[in-house]
């Protein structure tokens, strides 16, 4: 075997995986935007056929043999810096994928499908007992999964690693406890929700969304926005990134914030490394948390910033001339804090308490400290302790999110990691960009976009997110910076 | 090997091919409707990856071995009637596909790509000499292809068979000559185009289109309509058929007719056989011509029928209250005949002359009777002879259609076969449905839809189109019936 041939093999396979992954994304995007309802059975077959092909490529002995060959000491030396990074990162992914037996994947995906359906019924009827046996089965399978992966430390590390490569329970636990106590206390000092007398037609909301997209520099030749029930972002190929939004009647600004959120993801995806990295594992985000930092940055750090509303208020006024609310009132409205029961409706302050609650439950479940059957009670107790409110039903409580039904344990922390990272990035770029506020005042996001691109986006998966944060912000996850950001903003309002 | 196992294998592979084919259709649909422009390079890679997989499935030795086993005399006996049909039809397809060497497919698809680009430039600059060497190469490759297929009779039969299974040059030639002479003469007796003073906004055109779709019974849970540059129909899976349309400013009724045309295709696709046939080669049309008969039926036979306009005129009037034209004027307008240069703009009478011209050129080219370099001259001569008009440039002449650039020789006859079949079907259902005109008068298409479904759609590919026509209309392709339809209609106007 020759290094050159092995390299070509490894790059070809990655390209094929990239291409296949993009097709699966299209099948998924279409299902959520335009697909006729009766097509769902065949669509599931289409997605499963390609997912299987993709998995087979990943775990094939051919690929593994070539990777092993390339990572032998005398061969690594012959690789360029770029190739070495690609091969090493790929090796980690493939090694991990090969730990999971094929029959487990099938058992898992069957259990997920049944469990998801059970969760839908259970949530609709607000009856945890319908979901309980399915969740028990999922937890059991997740434990089996952890056994295959078998990382050091807390069992939860095996799940965390799927979303936050390199992140550990031991590091997250104290950070989340610190956040929990700080935010819980802060919540007591803040007023409850402010109402606003603002109604925007679907048309007006649409204009707001497309206006902000233009300011964020998203070009129509490589990007589009459609409608779906739940907003999301997906990349179909290097120059094909799509976001969705929805227009909610009683929440006039919800689509604007959702658009900024998804635009943050989209900008990141479009800036991922190209050239030699284009079709490789490097052309991806190092973690979900870092990805989320980009969406939260635009949705919260910028979108709920006072300077932003000084810039955007005249635009809103132009689109809705009947607007009577002042810019100060809108600023307070978009930053109103509430002790809400539902995570997806929560504000910047309370949102993380919802996450930390889930983190604690997940880790204790996996560890065997608590049992699935006790979840409704544990959930409600924690809600009262962290947020001071108690759900009246399981629908508003333990059944609200679908994540667990599809086995996505270890996913929730990414949201809070993203929030914390975004604040750290904001302070770091503040030191770097002159007159940042004045620029936001004028809707001039050029330097912000450039900072993000140069310090984060262009590296793709070359580093883990913690390494990347150390490079651009001087330190990894730091909850203190987030609290500094939150306190300086909210104690001021 | 057991019959049961071999059957399962053969059905599994067909299902996989059906699923893959549907994904390719989605990639194509998306490219033509929503895909951002810069995604085209990666999209080509996505389509080519899956097309290769599909082809590999089709020609795999495994599949062939199982088919051969099932078609041995003692095994065929053990098959149910349905299974026998599936296996025999599949055998024909696989046998044909296996005749083509893989390297030829690659050479062909490369030549097509280059040739298509050359054609685009040549058409833009109206210079046949740019396209000429590429077309020579395509014709050469097509001859090579015919050598592999090697059917009896005229060389053209090998190409025809890809679109019109079982149809032969020897049968088409006299039919087309008859049509050519009859239609050419008829054209001399008819007046030229009628103008109309009708302007419809995009919105109004859209309402017309969606109104007619409702009358045709197309349900939104398995069907949708979007916009694209060139209207088309595609099936993504059993219950997922999509059409597109476009709104042309100066042609107020063009989108209505195009919608009826594509709806005809869509209704057919949605009625294709399910059950045991669902994921098999039987769940398809037996020929392009029969497919086209369904679109032409709704576009021309119904859409340009006087009774239809008695029904549809009040709807048009409601959507466009300023309408001054009478129903008679509209009827004459939608049936105006013109000696046009461009096939896609031609009317019911002259359209087939455009096709027959292409058929004659194609067959003579393949046969070596004429040479590519002489095509512009031959084209223009035939235009003058058949239609009495002569193109002033190659752009309006020999370069107008893309079909030849992508190697689609043998495709054009389907359009005229479809026209002829549709007239035959009309007369056959007339004998069967009481008061057909009165029903059209009232927009009541129930029995028509039922007749088409029961006599044509539900059989899929169980028979060839000629066999199917004999079953439902008493005879195969009969150009006399078409002339009877055309003369009785147009000599009356």
Contacts between the chains, C-beta under 8 A, distances in Angstrom:
chain1	res1	chain2	res2	distance
A	15	B	45	7.9
A	16	B	49	6.7
A	19	B	42	7.2
A	19	B	45	5.3
A	19	B	46	5.4
A	19	B	49	5.3
A	20	B	49	7.0
A	22	B	42	6.6
A	22	B	46	6.1
A	23	B	23	6.5
A	23	B	27	6.8
A	23	B	46	5.2
A	23	B	49	7.9
A	23	B	50	7.0
A	26	B	26	6.5
A	26	B	27	6.8
A	26	B	30	6.1
A	26	B	46	7.9
A	27	B	23	6.8
A	27	B	26	6.7
A	30	B	26	6.1
A	30	B	30	7.0
A	34	B	34	8.0
A	34	B	224	6.4
A	34	B	226	7.5
A	35	B	240	6.6
A	36	B	220	6.7
A	36	B	221	5.5
A	36	B	222	4.9
A	36	B	223	6.0
A	36	B	224	5.8
A	36	B	239	6.8
A	36	B	240	5.5
A	37	B	221	4.5
A	37	B	222	7.7
A	38	B	221	4.6
A	38	B	222	4.3
A	38	B	239	3.8
A	38	B	240	7.3
A	39	B	222	6.9
A	39	B	236	6.6
A	39	B	237	5.4
A	39	B	238	8.0
A	39	B	239	5.3
A	39	B	240	3.5
A	41	B	239	7.9
A	42	B	19	7.2
A	42	B	22	6.7
A	42	B	236	7.7
A	42	B	237	3.3
A	42	B	238	5.8
A	42	B	239	7.0
A	42	B	240	6.7
A	43	B	237	6.9
A	43	B	240	7.6
A	45	B	15	7.9
A	45	B	19	5.2
A	45	B	237	8.0
A	46	B	19	5.4
A	46	B	22	6.1
A	46	B	23	5.2
A	46	B	26	7.9
A	46	B	237	7.1
A	49	B	16	6.7
A	49	B	19	5.2
A	49	B	20	7.0
A	49	B	23	7.8
A	50	B	23	7.0
A	53	B	53	7.7
A	220	B	36	6.7
A	221	B	36	5.5
A	221	B	37	4.5
A	221	B	38	4.6
A	222	B	36	5.0
A	222	B	37	7.8
A	222	B	38	4.3
A	222	B	39	7.0
A	223	B	36	6.0
A	224	B	34	6.4
A	224	B	36	5.7
A	226	B	34	7.5
A	236	B	39	6.6
A	236	B	42	7.7
A	237	B	39	5.4
A	237	B	42	3.3
A	237	B	43	6.9
A	237	B	45	8.0
A	237	B	46	7.1
A	238	B	39	8.0
A	238	B	42	5.8
A	239	B	36	6.8
A	239	B	38	3.8
A	239	B	39	5.3
A	239	B	41	7.9
A	239	B	42	7.0
A	240	B	35	6.6
A	240	B	36	5.5
A	240	B	38	7.3
A	240	B	39	3.5
A	240	B	42	6.7
A	240	B	43	7.6
